[in-house]
Amino acid sequence: MRFGIFYEHQLPRPWAEGDEHRLLTEALEQIELADRLGYDYVWEVEHHFLEEYSHSSAPEVFLGAVSQRTERIRIGHGIVQLPMAFNHPVRVAERIATLDLLSHGRVEFGTGESSSEAELGGFGVERSQKRAQWHEALDVVTRLMVEEPFAGHHGTFVSIPPRNVVPKPLQRPHPPLWVACSRRDTIHLAAVKGIGALSFSFVEADEARHWVQDYYATIRSEQCVPGGFSVNANVACVLPFMCHRDEATAIERGLDGAHFFGYSLAHYYVFGVHRPAETNVWEEFQRNRDRFGFSRPVAARTGEVLGARLIEQGLGSLRGAIGTPAQVRELVRAYEEAGVDQLILVSQAGRNRHDHICESLELFAREVMPEFHERAPEHERRKAELLAPAIEAALGRRPPPRPAPAGYGVAATPQF
């Protein structure tokens, strides 16, 4: 099992002068600490217009700062929005390659298509076309990073003439590819494309087991035709997280943040009506949390076995990995036994405090993480050995890089 930390850059109202500066500064300090403690990945989202839920609209800038303040932690775009109105494929390839060089080859390239109306509508992306745009952009971006020169592309959504995109990434053929997944069918799609599955749904370990089984069965099948020029066979799951020796303290420090994370996500993606610069999501959360399944009394009971959700009398309430080291260890073991390759821990949520997040990261790294890190190398070696024939066959089904048209050139145009 490997472990990541996750950033939306949440900032509940009310806002004061300097809050966004403090938010980003504290996040960098937390990531520096995680790097020293031995966490394996940091993941940063790309979202636009999602007030309070996510103030992470320029992850490439933030992760550039991360690359210079850390040494070993893998640096994950979780994710880059690929519909062309968000990010032109050439700019994506250039940014990913530059970050990979600056980080000495530590980039993980997560992709996605977006689904909130605030973002799709804000950029003029037709919902019915977003999946097709993701398919096209993924192929183009990976070709841009591999082909020298890029052979050109004339597609449904974008056309690019032959050019040689520079720089090229340090990792060859390109950084590991991932895709954001919220449903089982997207997990399956990730396997069909031979890319890592970033599950941003809070799923129980037993449910994750079924997702993992289908994912790896598909990787081994003839359905798998890689979306890039390498296969990244990995499944990652996200969980709310706060660890303390005293369970009641862990709950007090982390539960409201976890619940706000879930509620504010649903506000933009499920049930909310947002008035830009007016809606106070934090206040609505305080009033409505029980009605939407974020009951504090249900989730705050001590002495429970941890899980992504706790259920009582038909009410669901998010808990995740909020508890003592012993409780969190048992939860992690359940996901490890289910075959999950990475758990991504969400601490920066709601009004969770910086010092509490740092204490939690330190305690988990000291008392929980070593057991799983000790087993990880042998597990990864066996997995690579078992999957090697399937991966070789899958790459054989993927069209190779294309040659540029013979004799193609771009003539300079005199300006005077």
C-alpha positions as CSV (number, residue, x, y, z in Angstrom):
1,M,0.0,0.0,0.0
2,R,1.1,3.5,-0.9
3,F,-0.2,6.7,0.7
4,G,-1.1,10.1,-0.8
5,I,-2.4,13.4,0.5
6,F,-5.0,15.4,-1.3
7,Y,-5.7,19.1,-1.8
8,E,-8.8,21.0,-2.9
9,H,-7.7,24.1,-1.1
10,Q,-11.0,24.4,0.7
11,L,-11.9,27.8,2.2
12,P,-15.3,28.1,3.9
13,R,-16.8,31.5,4.4
14,P,-16.5,34.1,5.9
15,W,-13.3,35.1,4.3
16,A,-10.8,37.6,5.7
17,E,-8.0,39.5,4.0
18,G,-5.0,37.2,3.5
19,D,-7.0,33.9,3.9
20,E,-6.1,32.5,0.5
21,H,-2.4,33.4,1.0
22,R,-2.4,31.6,4.3
23,L,-4.3,28.6,2.8
24,L,-1.7,28.0,0.1
25,T,1.3,28.7,2.4
26,E,0.0,26.2,5.0
27,A,-0.6,23.6,2.3
28,L,3.0,23.9,1.1
29,E,4.2,23.5,4.7
30,Q,2.0,20.3,5.1
31,I,3.4,18.9,1.9
32,E,7.0,19.6,2.9
33,L,6.3,17.8,6.1
34,A,4.7,14.8,4.3
35,D,7.7,14.6,2.0
36,R,10.0,14.4,5.1
37,L,7.7,11.8,6.7
38,G,7.8,9.5,3.8
39,Y,4.3,9.9,2.2
40,D,4.4,8.7,-1.4
41,Y,2.2,11.1,-3.3
42,V,0.6,14.5,-3.2
43,W,-2.5,15.2,-5.4
44,E,-3.8,18.6,-6.4
45,V,-7.1,19.2,-8.2
46,E,-8.0,21.6,-10.9
47,H,-11.4,23.3,-10.3
48,H,-12.8,26.7,-11.4
49,F,-15.5,28.9,-9.9
50,L,-16.2,26.4,-7.0
51,E,-16.2,28.9,-4.1
52,E,-15.4,27.4,-0.7
53,Y,-15.2,23.9,-2.0
54,S,-12.0,24.4,-4.1
55,H,-9.8,27.4,-4.6
56,S,-7.3,25.4,-6.7
57,S,-7.7,26.9,-10.2
58,A,-4.0,26.9,-11.2
59,P,-2.6,23.5,-9.9
60,E,0.4,23.7,-12.4
61,V,1.6,26.8,-10.5
62,F,1.1,25.4,-7.1
63,L,2.7,22.1,-8.0
64,G,5.7,24.0,-9.5
65,A,6.2,25.4,-6.0
66,V,5.8,21.9,-4.5
67,S,8.5,20.6,-6.8
68,Q,11.0,23.1,-5.4
69,R,10.2,22.5,-1.7
70,T,10.2,18.7,-1.7
71,E,12.7,15.9,-2.7
72,R,11.0,12.5,-3.1
73,I,7.2,12.7,-2.9
74,R,5.4,12.0,-6.2
75,I,3.7,15.1,-7.6
76,G,0.2,14.3,-8.9
77,H,-2.2,16.4,-11.0
78,G,-5.4,15.0,-9.7
79,I,-6.6,16.1,-12.3
80,V,-5.9,18.2,-15.4
81,Q,-9.2,19.1,-17.1
82,L,-8.8,17.9,-20.7
83,P,-11.8,19.4,-22.6
84,M,-10.1,21.9,-24.9
85,A,-11.8,25.0,-23.6
86,F,-10.2,24.4,-20.2
87,N,-6.7,23.5,-21.5
88,H,-5.3,23.2,-25.1
89,P,-3.5,19.9,-25.5
90,V,-0.3,21.6,-26.5
91,R,-0.2,23.7,-23.3
92,V,-1.0,20.6,-21.3
93,A,1.9,18.7,-22.8
94,E,4.3,21.6,-22.3
95,R,3.3,22.2,-18.7
96,I,3.5,18.5,-17.7
97,A,6.9,18.1,-19.3
98,T,8.3,21.2,-17.7
99,L,7.0,20.2,-14.2
100,D,8.5,16.7,-14.7
101,L,11.9,18.2,-15.5
102,L,11.7,20.6,-12.5
103,S,10.7,17.8,-10.2
104,H,13.4,15.4,-11.5
105,G,10.8,13.0,-12.9
106,R,8.2,12.9,-10.1
107,V,5.1,13.8,-12.0
108,E,1.9,11.7,-12.0
109,F,-0.4,12.9,-14.8
110,G,-4.0,12.6,-13.8
111,T,-6.7,13.6,-16.3
112,G,-10.5,14.2,-16.3
113,E,-13.4,15.8,-18.1
114,S,-15.2,17.8,-15.4
115,S,-18.8,17.4,-14.5
116,S,-20.0,20.4,-12.6
117,E,-22.2,22.9,-14.5
118,A,-20.4,25.8,-12.8
119,E,-17.2,24.7,-14.7
120,L,-18.6,23.2,-17.9
121,G,-21.0,26.2,-18.4
122,G,-18.3,28.7,-17.4
123,F,-16.0,27.4,-20.1
124,G,-18.7,26.7,-22.7
125,V,-18.1,22.9,-22.8
126,E,-21.2,20.9,-23.9
127,R,-21.9,18.2,-21.4
128,S,-22.7,15.7,-24.1
129,Q,-19.3,16.2,-25.7
130,K,-17.0,16.2,-22.6
131,R,-16.2,12.5,-22.7
132,A,-15.4,12.5,-26.4
133,Q,-13.2,15.6,-25.8
134,W,-11.3,13.7,-23.1
135,H,-10.7,10.7,-25.4
136,E,-9.4,12.9,-28.1
137,A,-7.2,15.1,-25.9
138,L,-5.7,12.1,-24.0
139,D,-4.4,10.7,-27.3
140,V,-3.2,14.0,-28.6
141,V,-1.4,15.0,-25.4
142,T,0.5,11.7,-25.0
143,R,1.5,11.9,-28.7
144,L,2.7,15.5,-28.2
145,M,5.0,14.3,-25.4
146,V,6.4,11.3,-27.4
147,E,6.5,12.1,-31.1
148,E,9.6,14.1,-32.4
149,P,8.2,15.9,-34.2
150,F,4.4,15.6,-33.5
151,A,2.9,14.3,-36.7
152,G,-0.2,16.6,-36.5
153,H,-3.8,15.9,-35.7
154,H,-7.1,16.8,-37.4
155,G,-9.9,15.8,-35.1
156,T,-13.4,16.5,-34.1
157,F,-12.5,19.1,-31.4
158,V,-9.0,20.3,-32.1
159,S,-6.6,20.4,-35.1
160,I,-2.8,20.9,-34.6
161,P,-0.3,21.0,-37.5
162,P,3.1,19.1,-37.2
163,R,5.3,20.8,-34.6
164,N,7.9,19.6,-32.2
165,V,6.7,20.3,-28.7
166,V,9.6,21.1,-26.3
167,P,10.6,20.4,-23.7
168,K,10.0,16.7,-23.4
169,P,9.3,15.1,-20.0
170,L,12.1,13.4,-18.1
171,Q,10.1,10.2,-17.6
172,R,9.8,8.3,-20.8
173,P,7.7,7.8,-22.7
174,H,5.7,10.2,-20.4
175,P,4.7,10.4,-16.8
176,P,2.2,7.8,-15.5
177,L,-1.3,8.4,-16.6
178,W,-4.4,8.4,-14.3
179,V,-8.1,9.4,-14.7
180,A,-10.6,10.7,-12.2
181,C,-13.3,8.1,-11.4
182,S,-16.5,8.5,-9.5
183,R,-18.4,5.4,-10.7
184,R,-17.6,1.8,-11.4
185,D,-18.0,2.3,-15.2
186,T,-15.2,5.0,-15.1
187,I,-13.0,2.5,-13.2
188,H,-13.6,0.1,-16.0
189,L,-12.8,2.8,-18.6
190,A,-9.5,3.4,-16.8
191,A,-8.6,-0.2,-17.2
192,V,-9.6,-0.3,-20.9
193,K,-7.2,2.7,-21.4
194,G,-4.5,1.1,-19.3
195,I,-4.3,4.0,-16.9
196,G,-4.5,4.5,-13.2
197,A,-7.9,4.9,-11.5
198,L,-8.2,7.8,-9.1
199,S,-11.5,7.0,-7.3
200,F,-12.8,10.2,-5.8
201,S,-15.9,8.5,-4.4
202,F,-15.8,7.5,-0.7
203,V,-16.3,3.8,-1.2
204,E,-16.1,1.0,1.4
205,A,-13.4,-1.6,1.2
206,D,-15.8,-4.3,0.2
207,E,-17.2,-2.2,-2.6
208,A,-13.6,-1.3,-3.6
209,R,-12.8,-5.0,-3.9
210,H,-15.3,-5.4,-6.7
211,W,-13.9,-2.4,-8.5
212,V,-10.4,-3.7,-8.2
213,Q,-11.3,-7.1,-9.4
214,D,-13.0,-5.8,-12.5
215,Y,-10.1,-3.3,-13.1
216,Y,-7.3,-5.9,-13.1
217,A,-9.4,-8.4,-15.0
218,T,-9.8,-5.8,-17.8
219,I,-6.1,-4.9,-17.7
220,R,-5.4,-8.6,-18.4
221,S,-8.0,-8.8,-21.2
222,E,-8.0,-7.9,-24.9
223,Q,-10.2,-4.9,-24.1
224,C,-7.2,-3.0,-22.8
225,V,-5.8,-0.7,-25.5
226,P,-3.6,1.9,-23.8
227,G,-4.5,5.5,-24.0
228,G,-0.9,6.5,-23.8
229,F,2.4,4.7,-24.6
230,S,2.8,3.0,-21.2
231,V,0.4,1.2,-18.8
232,N,-0.1,2.4,-15.3
233,A,-2.0,-0.3,-13.5
234,N,-3.0,1.2,-10.2
235,V,-6.2,1.8,-8.2
236,A,-6.3,4.6,-5.7
237,C,-9.2,5.5,-3.2
238,V,-9.8,8.7,-1.3
239,L,-10.8,8.9,2.4
240,P,-11.3,11.7,4.9
241,F,-8.5,11.5,7.5
242,M,-7.6,12.7,10.9
243,C,-5.6,10.7,13.3
244,H,-5.1,11.2,17.1
245,R,-4.4,8.9,20.0
246,D,-7.7,9.9,21.6
247,E,-10.7,9.0,19.3
248,A,-12.9,11.8,20.6
249,T,-10.2,14.3,19.8
250,A,-9.7,12.9,16.3
251,I,-13.5,13.3,15.7
252,E,-13.6,16.8,17.1
253,R,-10.7,17.8,14.9
254,G,-11.6,16.1,11.7
255,L,-15.3,15.2,11.4
256,D,-16.8,18.6,10.5
257,G,-14.1,19.1,7.8
258,A,-14.9,15.7,6.3
259,H,-18.6,16.4,6.3
260,F,-18.1,19.8,4.8
261,F,-16.0,18.2,2.1
262,G,-18.8,15.9,1.2
263,Y,-21.6,18.5,1.5
264,S,-19.8,21.2,-0.5
265,L,-19.0,18.6,-3.2
266,A,-22.7,17.7,-3.4
267,H,-23.7,21.4,-3.4
268,Y,-21.9,21.9,-6.8
269,Y,-22.5,18.4,-8.3
270,V,-25.9,17.2,-7.0
271,F,-28.4,19.5,-5.3
272,G,-27.1,23.0,-4.9
273,V,-28.1,26.3,-6.6
274,H,-25.1,28.6,-6.4
275,R,-25.2,32.4,-6.6
276,P,-21.7,33.5,-7.4
277,A,-20.1,35.6,-4.7
278,E,-23.3,35.4,-2.6
279,T,-24.0,31.8,-1.6
280,N,-22.5,30.9,1.8
281,V,-22.0,27.1,1.5
282,W,-20.6,26.8,5.1
283,E,-23.8,28.3,6.5
284,E,-26.0,26.1,4.4
285,F,-24.0,23.1,5.5
286,Q,-24.6,24.0,9.1
287,R,-28.3,24.2,8.6
288,N,-28.8,21.2,6.2
289,R,-26.1,18.7,6.9
290,D,-28.4,16.1,8.6
291,R,-30.9,16.3,5.8
292,F,-28.2,15.3,3.3
293,G,-26.7,12.4,5.2
294,F,-23.9,14.2,7.2
295,S,-25.3,13.6,10.7
296,R,-22.7,14.5,13.4
297,P,-24.3,12.3,16.1
298,V,-24.2,9.2,13.8
299,A,-20.6,9.7,12.7
300,A,-19.2,11.0,16.1
301,R,-19.9,7.8,18.1
302,T,-16.7,6.4,19.6
303,G,-15.7,2.8,19.7
304,E,-16.9,2.1,16.1
305,V,-15.2,0.2,13.4
306,L,-14.2,2.8,10.8
307,G,-15.6,2.9,7.3
308,A,-16.2,5.3,4.4
309,R,-19.7,5.6,5.7
310,L,-21.6,4.7,8.8
311,I,-25.3,3.8,8.5
312,E,-28.0,4.1,11.2
313,Q,-31.7,3.9,10.5
314,G,-31.3,4.6,6.9
315,L,-29.1,7.6,7.4
316,G,-25.6,7.6,6.0
317,S,-22.8,9.7,7.7
318,L,-19.3,10.0,6.4
319,R,-16.5,9.0,8.8
320,G,-13.6,7.6,6.8
321,A,-10.2,7.3,8.5
322,I,-10.9,9.6,11.4
323,G,-9.8,7.9,14.6
324,T,-7.0,6.4,16.6
325,P,-3.9,4.8,15.0
326,A,-5.3,1.4,15.8
327,Q,-8.6,2.1,14.2
328,V,-7.1,3.6,11.1
329,R,-4.7,0.7,10.8
330,E,-7.5,-1.8,10.7
331,L,-9.3,0.3,8.0
332,V,-6.2,0.5,5.9
333,R,-5.7,-3.2,6.2
334,A,-9.2,-3.7,4.8
335,Y,-8.4,-1.7,1.7
336,E,-5.0,-3.4,1.3
337,E,-6.8,-6.8,1.4
338,A,-9.3,-5.5,-1.2
339,G,-6.4,-4.9,-3.6
340,V,-6.3,-1.1,-3.5
341,D,-2.8,0.2,-4.4
342,Q,-3.0,3.6,-2.8
343,L,-5.1,5.4,-0.2
344,I,-5.3,9.2,-0.7
345,L,-5.9,10.9,2.6
346,V,-8.0,14.1,2.8
347,S,-7.1,16.3,5.8
348,Q,-7.3,19.8,4.3
349,A,-11.1,20.1,4.4
350,G,-13.6,22.5,5.9
351,R,-12.1,24.4,8.8
352,N,-9.6,21.8,9.8
353,R,-6.6,23.5,11.5
354,H,-3.1,23.5,10.1
355,D,-1.5,22.3,13.3
356,H,-4.0,19.5,13.7
357,I,-3.3,18.3,10.2
358,C,0.4,18.3,10.8
359,E,0.1,16.4,14.0
360,S,-2.2,13.8,12.3
361,L,0.3,13.3,9.4
362,E,3.1,12.8,11.9
363,L,1.2,10.3,14.0
364,F,0.1,8.2,11.0
365,A,3.6,8.2,9.5
366,R,5.1,7.0,12.8
367,E,2.6,4.4,14.0
368,V,0.6,3.2,10.9
369,M,2.4,3.7,7.7
370,P,5.6,1.6,8.3
371,E,3.7,-1.7,8.3
372,F,2.3,-1.1,4.9
373,H,5.4,0.4,3.4
374,E,7.3,-2.7,4.5
375,R,5.0,-4.9,2.5
376,A,4.7,-2.6,-0.6
377,P,7.9,-3.4,-2.5
378,E,7.4,-7.2,-2.6
379,H,3.7,-6.7,-3.5
380,E,4.7,-4.3,-6.4
381,R,7.4,-6.7,-7.6
382,R,4.9,-9.6,-7.7
383,K,2.2,-7.5,-9.4
384,A,4.6,-6.3,-12.1
385,E,5.7,-9.8,-12.8
386,L,2.2,-11.1,-13.1
387,L,1.0,-8.2,-15.3
388,A,4.0,-8.1,-17.5
389,P,2.7,-10.4,-20.3
390,A,-0.7,-8.6,-20.3
391,I,0.9,-5.2,-20.4
392,E,3.2,-6.2,-23.3
393,A,0.2,-7.5,-25.2
394,A,-1.8,-4.3,-24.5
395,L,1.0,-2.1,-25.7
396,G,1.1,-4.2,-28.9
397,R,-2.5,-3.2,-29.6
398,R,-1.8,0.5,-29.2
399,P,-0.8,2.3,-32.5
400,P,2.8,3.4,-32.3
401,P,4.0,7.0,-32.5
402,R,3.4,8.5,-36.0
403,P,6.0,9.9,-38.3
404,A,5.8,13.5,-39.5
405,P,4.9,14.2,-43.1
406,A,8.1,13.9,-45.3
407,G,9.6,17.3,-46.1
408,Y,7.2,19.3,-43.9
409,G,8.5,22.7,-42.9
410,V,7.2,26.0,-41.4
411,A,8.4,29.0,-43.3
412,A,9.3,32.2,-41.5
413,T,7.1,35.2,-42.3
414,P,9.1,38.4,-42.6
415,Q,7.7,41.2,-40.4
416,F,9.5,44.1,-42.1
